[in-house]
Each structure stands twice: as C-alpha cells, then as structure tokens.
Amino acid sequence: MRLAAPLGDHLSVHFARFPVTRIAADAESDAQFTLESMLPAVRMLADARVDAYLWSGTSASWAGLEADHALVAAIRAETDKPATTSTLSLLAALHALGVRRYGLVVPYVAPIAAAIERHLGLAGFTCTSTERYDLTTNWDFASLSADKVAKGVRRVAASRPDAIVTWCTNMRGAEVAEPLERELGIPVLDSVVVGFWGALRLLSIGGADLGLALGSLAGAPAAGALLARA
C-alpha cells in the first residue's frame, strides 16, 4: 500500500473484504452493508491480531451515520479494538481543516449523491456543487480514468468550495489530488486518504515529519496537513 510505505517498521496493513458489487438506492444494494455481511471480514482480520480496524468504504455517507457508529461499536464488542470508517474520518478531516462548504465528486447515481449531500448537511457541511458519473457497479467505478475524475474536480472547483471531496474508495481520486490541489489552490480530500488518516489517529501514529511524508505520498498538501495531526 503506497500510503503506508513511509511508515516502514511502524505499521503493517492487513486486508479482508466482503462482497460489494453494486451501489444504488434500493434494498438489494443496502443489503450488502448489514453487520451480518461485514463482521465476517472483521473476524478474519482478528486472526492477524490487528490493533485497529478501518472500514474503507463510504456507505454510511448515504445510508446514515448511525450505520458506521453501529459498525464501530460492533467491532469493539467483537475484538476489544478501536475502529473507524472513511465517512467518520471525513467528518473529522473537514472539522480539522475548518471546512464548511465542500464540492463533491462521486461515481454514483443521483439518489445516492443526494443522500450524501443530505447526511453531510445534517452534520453541518454545505455542498456547493456535485459532479457525478451516474454509475452503479464497482467495476465501472474503478474503470473511470484519472483524467475524467480530474475534470470533475475542476468543474466543482468553479463553485469556490473550501475543499473538494472525491468520494468513493474504488475511484481514482488519490492519484489526482496533488496536481489538482496545487492547480486550484483548494484542498482535495480523497476517501482512501482520509480513511487511512483516521486509522493512524486510532493508532496514535503521527508527528509532523511523518505526517508530511505521508501527505507527500498521498500527493496533496491538505493530506499532509491532516496526517501531521494523526
């Protein structure tokens, strides 16, 4: 994992997955994110004796934050270890950077994008503009070119947000963050990067030098500023 490379002997990263193949505003899609579906992956990771857990996924941003709070509580109950998620980490990152108005770039369909805007609005953040690609399958999310994601970021930048959020852990947001942030002068926060930052916070891994090194790898000054606070 490129983000973890600078940490050397300080950190090992372990992965498990559960099936998520389609995102849409229907019961079939929602059923992928039940605790019963997600906890078997947690149990597999427990064999590696990990010290903290990250759900690197964005589902609570449209399903409701209570879903991630329930998952974090269930992981704690199962493993006696702390946990966080991409969505909970995003909220912490927005607060840490003093963001109130954000632009949103997502691969999802309109009802999912609208639900994300609604739930982030309830948390106190206003969406200035949304760029969406109206896709529903994970394979298609990953197939979006970095150039197409970058064009979406530039379009939402015209609304002059405090930050731009590239929001899908299966979309190529992290790799375009640095050039766009430098070009636009606006923080670009990617779902993978903020989730990793949230996990580092749980592990009390931080320090300015370490944070800036990770931010450089993540590719953007905003990531460096966040990771310095891990």
C-alpha positions in Angstrom: 0.0 0.0 0.0 1.6 3.2 -1.2 0.3 5.4 1.6 1.8 3.1 4.3 5.3 2.8 2.6 6.9 5.6 4.6 6.0 4.0 7.9 8.4 1.1 7.5 8.6 -0.9 10.7 6.0 1.2 12.4 3.0 -0.3 10.7 1.7 -3.4 8.9 -1.5 -3.2 6.9 -3.9 -6.2 6.5 -6.9 -6.5 4.3 -10.1 -8.5 4.2 -13.2 -7.9 2.1 -16.8 -8.6 1.9 -18.7 -8.6 -1.4 -19.9 -5.1 -2.7 -20.6 -5.1 -6.4 -23.3 -2.5 -6.9 -24.4 0.8 -5.4 -27.9 2.0 -6.0 -30.9 3.3 -4.0 -32.6 0.0 -3.4 -32.9 -2.8 -0.9 -30.5 -5.2 -2.8 -27.7 -2.6 -2.6 -28.4 -1.8 1.0 -28.3 -5.4 2.0 -24.6 -5.6 1.2 -23.8 -3.3 4.2 -25.5 -5.1 7.1 -23.5 -6.0 10.1 -24.1 -9.7 9.3 -22.4 -9.1 5.9 -19.5 -7.1 7.3 -18.4 -8.7 10.5 -17.0 -11.9 9.0 -14.3 -9.8 7.4 -13.6 -8.3 10.8 -13.2 -11.8 12.3 -10.7 -12.8 9.6 -8.6 -9.7 10.4 -8.7 -10.6 14.1 -6.5 -13.6 13.3 -3.8 -11.1 12.4 -4.1 -9.5 15.8 -4.5 -6.1 14.4 -4.6 -3.1 16.8 -7.3 -1.1 14.9 -9.8 -1.5 12.2 -10.8 0.7 9.2 -13.9 0.2 7.1 -12.5 1.7 3.9 -15.9 2.4 2.4 -18.4 5.3 2.1 -21.8 3.6 2.6 -22.8 5.5 5.7 -22.5 8.8 3.9 -25.7 7.9 2.1 -27.2 5.3 4.4 -26.8 7.4 7.5 -24.0 7.9 10.0 -25.7 5.7 12.6 -24.7 2.7 10.4 -21.0 3.5 10.9 -21.4 4.2 14.6 -23.1 0.8 14.9 -20.3 -0.9 13.0 -17.6 0.7 15.1 -19.5 -0.4 18.3 -19.9 -4.0 16.9 -16.2 -4.2 16.1 -15.3 -3.0 19.6 -17.6 -5.6 21.1 -16.2 -8.4 19.0 -12.5 -7.6 19.2 -12.0 -5.1 22.1 -10.2 -2.9 19.5 -11.0 0.6 18.1 -12.3 1.1 14.7 -13.2 3.9 12.3 -14.6 4.3 8.8 -14.0 6.5 5.7 -17.1 8.5 6.4 -16.4 9.2 10.1 -12.8 10.1 9.2 -14.1 12.5 6.5 -16.2 14.4 9.1 -13.1 14.6 11.4 -11.0 15.8 8.5 -13.5 18.5 7.5 -13.6 19.8 11.0 -9.7 19.6 11.3 -9.3 21.8 8.2 -12.1 24.2 9.1 -14.2 23.3 6.1 -17.8 24.4 6.0 -18.5 24.3 2.2 -17.4 21.4 0.0 -17.6 20.3 -3.6 -18.4 16.6 -4.2 -17.2 14.3 -7.0 -18.8 10.8 -7.0 -19.3 8.0 -9.5 -22.8 7.3 -8.1 -26.3 7.9 -9.4 -28.4 10.9 -8.4 -30.3 9.4 -5.4 -27.0 8.3 -3.8 -25.4 11.7 -4.4 -28.4 13.5 -3.0 -28.4 11.3 0.1 -24.7 12.0 0.7 -25.4 15.8 0.5 -28.3 15.4 2.9 -26.3 13.5 5.5 -23.3 15.7 5.3 -25.7 18.7 5.5 -27.1 17.3 8.8 -23.5 17.1 10.1 -23.1 20.8 9.3 -21.4 20.9 5.9 -22.9 22.5 2.8 -22.3 21.1 -0.7 -21.6 23.9 -3.3 -21.6 21.6 -6.3 -21.7 17.9 -7.2 -20.2 16.1 -10.2 -21.5 12.6 -10.6 -20.9 9.9 -13.2 -24.2 8.0 -12.8 -22.6 4.6 -12.4 -23.9 1.7 -10.3 -21.3 -1.1 -10.4 -17.9 -1.2 -8.6 -16.2 -2.4 -11.7 -17.3 0.7 -13.5 -16.2 2.9 -10.6 -12.7 1.6 -10.9 -12.7 2.0 -14.7 -13.2 5.8 -14.5 -9.9 7.3 -15.8 -7.9 9.6 -13.5 -8.4 12.3 -16.2 -12.1 12.0 -16.0 -12.1 12.3 -12.2 -9.8 15.4 -12.5 -12.2 17.0 -14.9 -15.0 16.5 -12.4 -12.9 18.1 -9.7 -12.2 21.1 -11.9 -15.9 21.6 -12.6 -16.9 21.6 -8.9 -14.0 24.0 -8.1 -15.9 26.7 -10.0 -18.3 26.9 -7.1 -15.4 28.0 -4.9 -15.8 25.5 -2.0 -13.5 25.3 1.0 -12.5 21.8 -0.1 -13.3 19.2 -2.7 -14.2 15.6 -1.8 -13.5 12.7 -4.2 -15.8 10.2 -2.7 -15.6 6.5 -3.5 -12.9 4.2 -2.3 -13.0 2.4 -5.7 -12.4 5.6 -7.7 -9.1 7.1 -8.7 -9.2 10.2 -6.5 -6.0 10.0 -4.5 -3.7 10.0 -7.5 -5.1 13.3 -8.9 -5.2 15.1 -5.6 -1.8 16.7 -5.7 -1.7 18.3 -9.1 -5.3 19.5 -8.7 -4.8 20.9 -5.3 -1.7 22.8 -6.5 -3.5 23.9 -9.6 -6.7 25.0 -7.9 -5.5 26.2 -4.5 -8.3 24.2 -2.9 -7.8 21.1 -0.6 -8.7 17.9 -2.3 -9.7 15.2 0.2 -10.0 11.6 -1.1 -11.9 8.8 0.6 -9.0 6.4 0.7 -6.6 9.0 2.2 -8.9 10.3 4.9 -9.8 6.8 5.9 -6.1 6.0 6.3 -5.6 9.2 8.3 -8.4 8.1 10.6 -6.8 4.7 11.2 -3.5 6.4 12.0 -5.3 8.5 14.6 -6.6 5.4 16.3 -3.0 4.0 16.5 -1.5 7.3 17.7 0.9 7.3 14.8 1.7 10.8 13.9 4.2 13.7 14.2 4.8 16.5 11.8 7.6 14.8 9.9 5.7 11.5 9.5 2.6 13.3 8.5 4.2 15.4 5.9 6.0 12.4 4.4 2.7 10.6 4.1 1.0 13.7 2.7 3.6 13.9 0.0 2.9 10.3 -0.9 -0.8 10.9 -0.8 0.0 13.7 -3.2 -1.5 16.8 -1.6 -0.7 19.5 0.9 -4.1 19.0 2.6 -3.3 15.4 3.1 0.0 16.3 4.6 -1.7 18.8 7.0 -4.2 16.1 8.1 -1.6 13.4 8.5 0.6 15.7 10.6 -2.3 15.7 13.0 -2.7 11.9 13.1 
